[in-house]
């Protein structure tokens, strides 16, 4: 009888923890660090799928409706179809816009990502006032680690021979702005946009004139165009993890971004 009571009590505690659902990994990592184990935390899009034009499946809608709160960036068109109690954390200072289109890639610069995490912390505490103290402590720890990562990026990228970050997708505008680089992309903010031949030749000419010997491709995307350009200018293809999709269960924002920094350091010829 005692065992049955303990089992029922344990099940009640698990249920009472509720579910906080992050739409993507850039939101999932800090949310889990701050809210777990007091709350169950999961990620909605757990693949390398391009989130810019994501279409929700019925099972994912059901999962959202079962969550206490759904934490999302709030800058993507598809996010308007989110169901349940939605918390938007992407409305931060210094957003970059292209006409009516806002660049959603905040997390690819640790400096700008700090603002997103601050926003997430504030809104998480508002949704769960009873745990404000423990959340605040973890928020400070996470933000301190981000500030250290920001300094590492600043120190590393300030000593690069090459200031042009040439990529197949213009996803690195925040990174370029915050660390004094120039991001030149073959495609626009969305990775599926194909370059015109004139744009292709313009990139090749720029790389030759500026002595750029690296072109960056996002992990999981086609490398055909990048390899063609690399052959034309004698450059090398490097890879950046823009989705923050984990390569191992131990991966988090910091391990992935440090690998990205190593790729930047090699390709931009930083001392």
N, C-alpha and C positions, 0 to 999 in steps of 0.2 A: 504493500500500500504506500509506504514511504517513497519507494522508488518511483511509483506512478505519479505521486504528487510532485516530486522533483523534476520528472520528465515534463509534466504539464507546465510547471513554472518556467523551466528552461525554454520551452517552446513559446510561452507567452512573452518572455524577454526578447527572444529573437524577433518575434512579430512586432513587438512594441518599438524596436529600434527603427522600423520603417526603412524605406528605400529612398536614397538620393541618387538621381540618375543624371549623369553628365552626357551631353550629346557627343562629344569628341574627346580625344585623349588630352589635348591642351587644357581642358577644363577638368577632366577626370583626375589627373595627377595631383594638383593641389587640393581638390575637393576630398580625395581619399586621405591624403596626409593629414588634413585638418579635422575631418569629421569621423573617421574610422578609429576605433571600433565602436564608438557610441552609436553610430549610424551605419547601416549597410550602404555601400557605394558601388555603383556599376557604371559601365560606359555603354552608350547606345550603338554607335558606329565603331565596331571593333575590328575593322578591316582597313586595308589601304585604299578603299574606295574614295574617289574624289568627292569631298563633301559639298562642293559648290552647287551641284545640281542633284542632290540626293533625293531619292523618292522613298518615303517611308513604307515599310511593309506592314501588313495587318498585325503580325506578331509584335512588331516594334511599337505600334500604336497601343496595343494591349499592355505592353510593358510600361509605357509612359503613363497610362491611366492608373496603373497599380502603384506608381511612385508617389511619395509624399510631395516631392518637388523635382522638376526637371531644370537643370542648370544648363544654359546654352549661351552662345556668343551673342546672338541676336542681330548679326550683320549679314546673314545669308537669306536669299529669297525663300528657300524651302522651309526655313524655320518658322515662317508664318503659319504653317500647317501643324505645328506642334500642339499636342493635346495635354490637358492636365494643368497643374499649377506650375507655370513657367517662370523661371528667374533668369533675366538677361544680364550678363556680366560684361559685355563687350563695349558698352558705351563709356569709353574712357577719354581722357584728355589726349589731344594730339592725333586724332584719327586722320588717316590719309584718304583722300577722295579723288576719284577720277570721274568728273562730271557728277552724275547722281549715284555712282557706284562707290561704295566704301570698301577699302582694302581690309579684308578680314584677318590678315596674317600677323596679328599682334604678337603672338607667342614666339615668333622667330627672332625677336630682339629681346634679350633679358631685361633691358632697360624699360621698354614699353610693357612687357609682360608683368612687371611689378605693379603697374596701375591696374591691370586686369585682376591680379590676385588680391590686391587691396579691395577692389570692388566685390569680389567673390566673398572675402572675409566679412565685409560689412553686411552683405545680404544674407549670408549663412547665419550670422548671429541674430539677425532680425527674424528669421524663420524659426529659430530655436532658442529663445531667450534663456531657458533654463540651463543651457550649456555654454553660455557666453564666456565664462572664465576659462574653461579648458580650450575653447576654440581660439580665444585671443592669444593664449600662450603658444599654441601651435602656429598660429598666423605669424607671430613675431619670429619664430624659428625659421619658418619657410621663407619669409621676406628677407631675413638676414642671409640665408643661403643664396637667394636671388641677387642680393647686392654684391656678394662675393663673386658670383658668376659674372655679373655685369662688369666688375673691375677686371676680371680675367679676360673678358672679351675686349675691353678697352685697352688694356696693356698689350695684348697680342696683336690686335688689328691696327694699332697706332704705329706699328713697326713693319708695315708691309711695303714692298717695292711697288706693287701694283695696287691701284685704288679702284680699278674697274672690276666689278663682280658681274661677269657675263653668265646668264642663266637661260634655260629654255622656257622659263615661266617667271613672270615678274611678281615673284612672291616675297621678295626680300627688300622691299622699300623701307620698312621700319628698321631692319638691320642696317641698311645702308645709311639712312638718315642719322641713326643714333651713334654710329661708329665711323662716320665720315668716309663712307665708300660711295661709289656710283653704281647702282644696279641697272644693268642694261639687259632687258629680256627679249627673247624671240617672240614670245606670246604675251598676251595681256595678263590681267589678274587671274583669269581662269585658265587652267592648264590645257584645256581642249582647243583653245584658239590657235589656229595654224598660221605660221608666218608667211607673208607674201615673198616671192622671189626677190623683190627689191629690198625688202627688210633683211633678208638673208645675206645678200651681198653687202649691205651696209654694215652688218655685224662683222663680217669677214674683214672688211676694210678697216674698221675701227680697231679690231684686235691686232691687225698688222701694224697700224700706225702707233698704237699705244704699247706695243710689246706684251700683249696679254697672252699668256700661255696656258690658260685654264678656262674651261667652260663647265658650268655646273648643271647637273641633271638631278631632279628629285627622284628619290628611291621609288621604284615601282612604275616609272614612266618610260616610254619608248626612248631609246638613245640614238635612233638612226640619224636624225638631223644633227644632233650634237657631234656625233662621230664624223659626219661629213665635214662640218665646220672645222673640227679639230685637225683633220687631215689637210685641209686647205691652208691652215696657218701654222701647222707644226705644234699644236697644243695638245693637252691631255684632258680627258673627261674625268671629272670628279663628281661625287654623289653627296647630296644633302638629304637628310630625313626631315621633310617639311610637315608631314602629318603627325610626327611623334609616335608613329606606330612602333611598339616595342619589338626588339629582336629577341629578347629573352624575358622571362618572368621577373628578373631583377631590374630591368630597365625602368627609368623614370625620366622626368624632364631633364634633370641635371646630367645624367649619363649620356643621353641622346644629344643634348646640346654641346657637350664637350667633344663628342665625336664630330659633330658638325664643325666646331671650331678648329679641330685638327685638320679637316679637309680644307677649310678656308685658309688656314696657316700655310699649308703646303702649296695650294694653287695660287695664292696671292703673294707668295714668296716673302713671308714675314720672318723677321729675325728671331 
